[in-house]
C-alpha cells in the first residue's frame, strides 16, 4: 500500500499545529515528518508526504527520503494538490494508494481512480494516539488495515438482527472506509 499524505492539509486542518504550538512552518514540517517516520518504521506501507512549494522558483518537484518517509515538494507554480493527483494517476495501480487529505477535490479525484481516502483528522488522531497514547488504542497499522478493508462498517452492513447475512448493494465497491 502506498500512503500519500497531503502534508500541509494535515498540519493545518487536524489540530496538529495547535497541539504542538510550533510557529515556524519548517519546524511543523519536521515534527510531522518525525511522526510519520515512527509510523513508517512499524509498517510495511510506503509512506509519502507532499508539501506545497508553488511559490518558489524551482522548475521541478523535489523528492527526498527522511527516516523512511518519501518527502515531496511541488515545483514552482504547481500546487501540492496537483502533485498528489499526478502521483496517484502515475501509480502502477491507484487502487493500491491511500490518499490522506480533507481536500474534497483531491478526494473526488483519487476516488475516481480507485484510491482509498482517509481524512487529515483521522490520520492525525491515529498518529497522536500512537505516539503518546493509550495502549488500548489501535495502532496506526491496524487503523490502516481496518480503513482499507472497511471492518468497522462490515458487521452492521451485512448482518441482520437475526444474524443472517444480507447481500450488500449491487455494484457497490467492497471498500468502506467508515
ChimeraX attribute file (.defattr): number of C-alpha atoms within 10 A of each C-alpha:
attribute: neighborCount
match mode: 1-to-1
recipient: residues
	/A:1	17
	/A:2	19
	/A:3	22
	/A:4	23
	/A:5	25
	/A:6	26
	/A:7	23
	/A:8	20
	/A:9	21
	/A:10	24
	/A:11	20
	/A:12	14
	/A:13	17
	/A:14	20
	/A:15	15
	/A:16	21
	/A:17	17
	/A:18	12
	/A:19	9
	/A:20	12
	/A:21	10
	/A:22	14
	/A:23	10
	/A:24	8
	/A:25	12
	/A:26	10
	/A:27	12
	/A:28	19
	/A:29	18
	/A:30	12
	/A:31	16
	/A:32	21
	/A:33	22
	/A:34	16
	/A:35	16
	/A:36	22
	/A:37	18
	/A:38	16
	/A:39	22
	/A:40	22
	/A:41	14
	/A:42	11
	/A:43	15
	/A:44	11
	/A:45	16
	/A:46	15
	/A:47	21
	/A:48	26
	/A:49	25
	/A:50	24
	/A:51	22
	/A:52	23
	/A:53	19
	/A:54	16
	/A:55	12
	/A:56	12
	/A:57	10
	/A:58	15
	/A:59	11
	/A:60	12
	/A:61	16
	/A:62	14
	/A:63	14
	/A:64	12
	/A:65	10
	/A:66	14
	/A:67	14
	/A:68	18
	/A:69	20
	/A:70	19
	/A:71	20
	/A:72	23
	/A:73	22
	/A:74	25
	/A:75	21
	/A:76	16
	/A:77	15
	/A:78	19
	/A:79	17
	/A:80	24
	/A:81	19
	/A:82	12
	/A:83	20
	/A:84	25
	/A:85	19
	/A:86	11
	/A:87	17
	/A:88	25
	/A:89	17
	/A:90	10
	/A:91	13
	/A:92	10
	/A:93	14
	/A:94	21
	/A:95	17
	/A:96	16
	/A:97	26
	/A:98	25
	/A:99	27
	/A:100	25
	/A:101	27
	/A:102	19
	/A:103	15
	/A:104	10
	/A:105	12
	/A:106	19
	/A:107	19
	/A:108	13
	/A:109	15
	/A:110	23
	/A:111	18
	/A:112	12
	/A:113	15
	/A:114	19
	/A:115	22
	/A:116	23
	/A:117	23
	/A:118	20
	/A:119	20
	/A:120	25
	/A:121	20
	/A:122	16
	/A:123	18
	/A:124	22
	/A:125	14
	/A:126	20
	/A:127	20
	/A:128	16
	/A:129	16
	/A:130	19
	/A:131	13
	/A:132	8
	/A:133	13
	/A:134	10
	/A:135	9
	/A:136	7
	/A:137	12
	/A:138	15
	/A:139	18
	/A:140	22
	/A:141	17
	/A:142	13
	/A:143	16
	/A:144	21
	/A:145	13
	/A:146	17
	/A:147	20
	/A:148	22
	/A:149	17
	/A:150	16
	/A:151	16
	/A:152	13
	/A:153	15
	/A:154	16
	/A:155	12
	/A:156	10
	/A:157	14
	/A:158	14
	/A:159	13
	/A:160	11
	/A:161	7
	/A:162	6
	/A:163	9
	/A:164	9
	/A:165	12
	/A:166	10
	/A:167	9
	/A:168	12
	/A:169	10
	/A:170	6
	/A:171	6
	/A:172	8
	/A:173	9
	/A:174	12
	/A:175	15
	/A:176	18
	/A:177	17
	/A:178	13
